[in-house]
């Protein structure tokens, strides 16, 4: 019985450790992630301008990236990394729709995947954006203005 309890305790402890990300975001790593996403969104800006295919993914990517920037400045590095990760996913979708090939900035490193793990669902992130009143610009609006994502 004592061995069984020890085994159960060990399994629970291993599960708890495994559920936590082994790579924790820090200011430097998170900033680099945001800068990669910013470059990709800049490329996306040109692709939408040339392709004129407005799926809404570009606006959603900018919305997520603006919030990631706010979170980074508030020193909430894990959440900032998660939002910039999702922003990059939306940017890739917009690039593909506009028949543009993402650069290497569109790829995710294993370290970035570990930093953002577990990644919240888009619906949960959308709810947070709504609660924080982070506006979602349209793709068309973004073609004429500043993206406001520089960090």
LINCORJO-V292882 format. One record per backbone hydrogen bond with DSSP energy under -0.5 kcal/mol. CO is the residue of the C=O (numbers start at 0). NH is the residue of the N-H. If there is no record, write none. Layout:
co->(CO;CO)
nh->(NH;NH)
This chain:
co->(0;1;2;3;4;5;6;7;8;9;10;11;12;13;14;15;16;21;25;26;27;28;29;30;31;32;33;34;35;36;37;38;39;40;41;42;43;44;45;46;47;51;52;55;56;57;58;59;60;61;62;63;64;65;66;67;68;69;70;71;74;75;76;77;78;79;80;81;82;83;84;85;86;87;88;89;90;91;92;93;94;95;99;102;103;108;109;110;111;112;113;120;121;122;123;124;125;126;127;128;129;132;134;137;138;139;140;140)
nh->(4;5;6;7;8;9;10;11;12;13;14;15;16;17;18;19;19;23;29;30;31;32;33;34;35;36;37;38;39;40;41;42;43;44;45;46;47;48;49;50;51;53;54;59;60;61;62;63;64;65;66;67;68;69;70;71;72;73;75;74;76;79;80;81;82;83;84;85;86;87;88;89;90;91;92;93;94;95;96;97;99;98;101;105;106;112;113;114;115;116;116;124;125;126;127;128;129;130;131;133;132;134;136;141;142;142;143;144)
